[in-house]
Amino acid sequence: MRQLKEESLTFLPRKILKEKISKFLEEDLGQGDITTLLTVPSGTIVEAEIVAKESGVIAGIEEALTLLESFGFQVRALVSDGSRVKEKATVLKIVGDARTLLSIERTLLNLLTRMSGIATATRRLIEKVRRAGYKTRIACTRKVAPGLLYFDKRAVMLGGGDTHRLHLDDLIIVKDNHLMVVGDVGEAVKSVREAVSFSKKIEIEVSTDNEALEAAKAGADIVMLDNFSPQQIKNTMVLLDREGLRSKVLIEASGGINEQNILEFAATEVDILSLGEITDSVKALDMSLEVVKVRKSKTKKV
């Protein structure tokens, strides 16, 4: 039985989450795990553990429990989503059918290790910024692997970061290509504001300080400074402050930001720093599934 409370940061109902994970299994299993079927006797029950082989922040516990419990495994989670673990820490204890466990092992580990890698990278960036004394919010972008948007974004959240928009209908972001078609920042904000619901915020991506000023004057809620250097950001902030607009908009910086230079950008005192590398260049947190005990079955191999 589950030993931890349901994770409060889950986005999806369990049924929908189960359906998403089932698609991953279908892709991996094909017509069946022939190696396991030929080597493991039917009815064999095993005890197994998932162990972290390096320290990091765990994410994907809820997804792992959903997968395992849907196949009737007894599972005990020893850590919760968003918690930090040390090397060699046991994350999950599992009891159940050996054939099934070995067949779903890779999908199970892929979810846990990728999500934990994203959560670890996110937490590391946030802690670096906080230690330096800055309050800038760290967000991801939409640069996620196809089909993994939900899992990647949730991992960022569990690491303490901001998910930014989850889908295209969450927030209006007028980007450079939109402006190439529309031709004018002010006109873009005006046309959107007249048509959209009051519940939607409007963000404008700009490439110059003058465009940033125009967007703020036009009533944008958020101004994204795209590929600005730290010095260019500072100049823009001074310009907005001089016009009495700084407090009226959120300022997001995006493009060219990474773990090595993030403090230079945070020092500009923008509200948000969004980084693609949190999700598009993720290093999975190393984990393994280890069978620790075999309860011999009386059933012969079939």
Secondary structure, DSSP 8 states (H G I E B T S, - for coil): ---S---TT--S-HHHHHHHHHHHHHHHHTT--HHHHHHS-TT-EEEEEEEESS-EE---HHHHHHHHHHTT-EEEESS-TT-EE-TT-EEEEEEEEHHHHHHHHHHHHHHHHHHHHHHHHHHHHHHHHHHTT---EEE--S---TT-HHHHHHHHHHTT-B---SSTTSSEEE-HHHHHHH--HHHHHHHHHHHS-TT--EEEEESSHHHHHHHHHHT-SEEEEET--HHHHHHHHHHHHHTT-GGGSEEEEESS--TTTHHHHHTTT-SEEE-THHHHT-----EEEEEEEEE--SS---
